[in-house]
């Protein structure tokens, strides 16, 4: 009898319950291809074509305008505070999938790592360098509708480092508070 110790995805429950009850497991969702390597290549091609485009900035003038706007905000680059990291940690949602570093929100919330993360975040801020690993994402295909043997019927969910998300949110909070003051009342605020 197969032992079920951990169910990672909702479909795992269905597949495992079908196994236990003796019902035949459907083969839908297996991408067409003669070999495992061919199927992997199809996934790679699908997401490469979707994600390879660089963000577009129309002109040098637009880049200069963006730089002026950012400079005028006077966001500041002082070190992050204990309060900022505590707020970021407390806002983490639990039971979320981990990114490439396999650090879960539960570990960050319960293991009192705020001082370590704060020191790390301040080093990143002061050195103006992000870790290479933060450019890596785990890309999970999520089925839409239709023929699940076709990669075109999946959308990609990208999972990044939760520590990276925490640092990005701390930076965003600083920028957002400055931008909100300059928005006209008829602009949308978050």
N, C-alpha and C positions, 0 to 999 in steps of 0.2 A: 504494500500500500504506500502510495506517495505521501510524504509528510509535508504539510503546509505550515511553514514557520513564519513567513512574511509575505504579505501581499503588497506589491509595489504599485501596481496599476489596477484600476477597476476591472479591466478585462481579465486579470489574473484570477479573480474570484470566480468569474464565469467559467473559465477554462478549467480551474481546479474542481469546481463543483460538478462539471460535466465528467471529469475524470472519475471522481468519487462515485457518482451515480451510474457510471457505465455508459452514459450517452456518448455518441460519437462527437468528437470535436471538429467543428467546421474548419476548413482550410482557407476560408476567406481571409484576406489581409496579407497573404503571402504574395509578394511582388513577383511578377512573371520574370523568369530568367532561367537559363540552363544550369547555372552554378551559383554558389554563394557569392563569388567574386563579381559575377555579372550583376547580381541584385545590388550589391554594395556600390558598384559603379553607377547604376541607375539612380540610387539615392544621392550619391555625390553629384552627379550631373544635374539632378532636379534642384538641389539646394544651392549649388554653385551658380546656376543660371539665375536664381532668385536673388541671391545675396551679393553678387560680385560687383554691383554698381556702387561707385563712390558717391558720397553726398555731393550735390552740385552747388557751388557758389558761382553766381553768374559772371562776376567781373572783379577786377582788382579794386574798383571803386566800392563795390559792395563789401569786400573784405575790409577796406579802410573804414567804411561807415560802421560796420560791426565792431571794429576795434575801438573807435571813438565812443560808441555807445557803452561798451563794456568799461572803458576807462572812466567815463563820466559817472558810472554807478558807484564807484569807490567801495567795492565789495570788501576789500581788505584781505590780507593773507596772514593774519595773526594765527597762532596755533589754535587748534580745536580745544575746546574746554571739556572738562569732565561732564558737565551738564549736557553738552551736545552729544557726546558718545552715549550717555545714559538714556537720553531721549531716543536716539537712533536704535539702541538695543531694545528698549521697551516697546518700540513700534514694530518690531519684527513679528511676522505672522508665523505661527508654528505649523507643523505638519506640512511643510512645503518641501518640494524636491530640492536636493542640493545641486550645486554646480560642479565644475570640474575638480574643485578642491575637496569635495565631499564633507564640508563643514556645514552642519545643519543649524537652523535657527535655535533649536533647543539647546545645543551645546553653547552657543554664544550667549543665550539668556541665563543659563543655569551654572555655568562654570566660572563666573567672575573673571572674564578675560578683558574687561573694559580698559584696564590700565595698559595691557599689552597692545590692544587694538588702537588705543589713543596714541601711544608712542609711535606705532607704525604709521598711523594716519598723518601725524604731524611730520614725520620724516618724509613721507610722500609729498606733503604740501610744501615743505621747505626745499626739498631737492627738485621738485617739479618733474618727477619721473614716476611713471606707473609701472608696476611689475608686468613683465611680459605675459605671465599666466593670466592676467586679467583680460587679455585679448582673446583668450580661449573660451569657447562656449560648448556646452553639450547641447546638441540639436536633436530633439525628439520629434519624430513624425506623429502627428495626431490626425486620425481619420476624419474626413468630411463625410460626404455622402457619395454614393455611386460605387463603381467597381473598385474595391480595395486592393486589387492586384495591380492597379495603375498608380504610380507615384504622384501623378497630377491630382489625385483625389485626397491628398494629405496636405496639411499645413505644418509648418515647422514651429516648434516651441523651443526657444533658446534659453538655456539655463546658465546663468553666470554666477560667479562667486558671490556669496551673501555678504562677505566682508567688503567686497568691492561696492556692492549696492549700498551698504551702510555709509561708506565714505562719500559716494556720489550724492546720497541724500543729504548728508551734512553740508556739502558744498552747495547743493541746490537750495537748501533752506536759507543760506546766507544770501545767495543771489536773489531768490524769490522775495525776500523781505525788502530788498532795495527796489526791485522792479515793481512790486505792488504799490509802492508809494508814488511811482511815476505814471502808473496807468490812469487813464481817464475813467470816470465812473461807468461809462458805457462799455468798457472793455471787460472781457470775461476774466474773473479772478479764480484761482484754484484754492 
